[in-house]
């Protein structure tokens, strides 16, 4: 029962704990599979995947409870960010053969410069991709995000206060 008198207590109290426990178990299972195969990169991949699973399940729970609703424009925003991430992934795949990860092959300064240069290039590719796709830096600022949260809250209030549709 999700009546207004009861509120969304279960969604805000118990459900996140359940999701957290499930995600912890999933992350450990991914660690078990990925770490022996990919070493420390497997650990990073498992933790990243766990974070995505956690955020997705929490968002799904809030949406199902009616506490969150995507505003117009979120789908295209997500698509643009996904395309920019794809450009970043392509850079990493193409650039990997040129990076020397053998600790004894080069000096410390060469490796540090190479790593910093690659990170700078990755930031440039990602930023340029976002810019070319029409996203601007102000769309990632706190004020922009807070304005969208306020609009989301107002839309939810309006949707809940609207009269139910007439039955035929």
SULDADA-V836240 format. One record per residue. N is the residue number from 0. PHI is phi as a letter, one per 30 degrees, with the letter a starting at -180 (none if undefined). PSI is psi in radians with two decimals (999 if undefined). D_LAST is the distance of its C-alpha to the last C-alpha in whole Angstrom. Layout:
# SULDADA-V836240
n phi psi d_last
N PHI PSI D_LAST
N PHI PSI D_LAST
This chain:
# SULDADA-V836240
n phi psi d_last
0 none 2.10 26
1 c 0.78 25
2 d 2.71 24
3 e -0.54 26
4 d -0.57 28
5 d -0.59 30
6 i -2.85 30
7 c 0.65 31
8 e -0.78 34
9 d -0.71 34
10 d -0.71 33
11 d -0.26 36
12 c -1.10 39
13 d -0.67 39
14 e -0.77 37
15 d -0.58 39
16 d -0.76 42
17 d -0.76 41
18 d -0.76 40
19 e -0.73 44
20 d -0.75 45
21 d -0.72 44
22 d -0.66 45
23 d -0.77 48
24 d -0.74 48
25 d -0.70 47
26 d -0.73 50
27 d -0.66 52
28 d -0.73 52
29 d -0.66 52
30 e -0.76 55
31 e -0.65 56
32 d -0.76 56
33 d -0.62 56
34 d -0.78 59
35 d -0.49 62
36 d -0.76 61
37 c 0.09 60
38 h -2.33 62
39 d -0.45 61
40 d -0.57 59
41 d -0.67 57
42 d -0.80 57
43 d -0.72 55
44 d -0.73 53
45 d -0.76 52
46 d -0.73 51
47 d -0.79 49
48 d -0.70 47
49 d -0.71 46
50 d -0.72 46
51 d -0.73 43
52 d -0.78 41
53 d -0.87 42
54 d -0.71 40
55 d -0.78 37
56 d -0.69 36
57 d -0.76 36
58 d -0.75 34
59 d -0.73 32
60 d -0.74 32
61 d -0.70 31
62 d -0.74 28
63 d -0.60 27
64 d -0.12 27
65 i 0.22 25
66 c -0.18 29
67 b 2.44 29
68 b 2.30 28
69 d 2.36 29
70 d 2.80 30
71 e 2.40 30
72 j -0.27 33
73 d -0.59 34
74 d -0.80 34
75 d -0.63 36
76 d -0.82 38
77 d -0.69 38
78 d -0.75 39
79 d -0.79 42
80 d -0.68 44
81 d -0.71 43
82 d -0.72 45
83 d -0.66 48
84 d -0.64 48
85 d -0.70 49
86 d -0.69 52
87 d -0.75 53
88 d -0.75 53
89 d -0.73 55
90 d -0.77 57
91 d -0.69 58
92 d -0.77 58
93 d -0.68 61
94 d -0.30 63
95 e -0.77 63
96 d -0.42 66
97 d -0.18 68
98 d 2.28 68
99 c 1.94 71
100 c -0.05 70
101 d 2.04 73
102 d -0.37 74
103 c -0.12 78
104 d -0.56 77
105 b 2.93 77
106 d 2.86 78
107 e -0.75 76
108 d -0.65 76
109 d -0.81 75
110 d -0.73 72
111 d -0.77 71
112 d -0.71 71
113 d -0.78 69
114 d -0.82 66
115 d -0.68 66
116 d -0.72 66
117 d -0.69 64
118 d -0.72 61
119 d -0.75 62
120 d -0.72 61
121 d -0.75 58
122 d -0.70 57
123 d -0.78 58
124 d -0.80 56
125 d -0.84 53
126 d -0.76 53
127 d -0.67 54
128 d -0.82 51
129 d -0.73 48
130 d -0.81 50
131 d -0.48 50
132 d 0.00 46
133 j 0.11 45
134 c 2.45 45
135 c 2.70 47
136 e -0.58 49
137 d -0.31 47
138 d -0.14 44
139 c 0.11 46
140 d 2.85 47
141 d -0.72 46
142 d -0.73 44
143 d -0.77 42
144 d -0.77 41
145 d -0.68 40
146 d -0.69 38
147 d -0.62 36
148 d -0.77 36
149 d -0.72 35
150 d -0.66 32
151 d -0.77 31
152 d -0.78 31
153 d -0.72 29
154 d -0.69 26
155 d -0.71 26
156 d -0.77 26
157 d -0.72 23
158 d -0.65 21
159 d -0.50 21
160 d -0.14 21
161 d 2.50 18
162 d 2.57 15
163 d 2.66 12
164 d 2.56 9
165 d 2.43 6
166 d 2.34 4
167 d 999 0
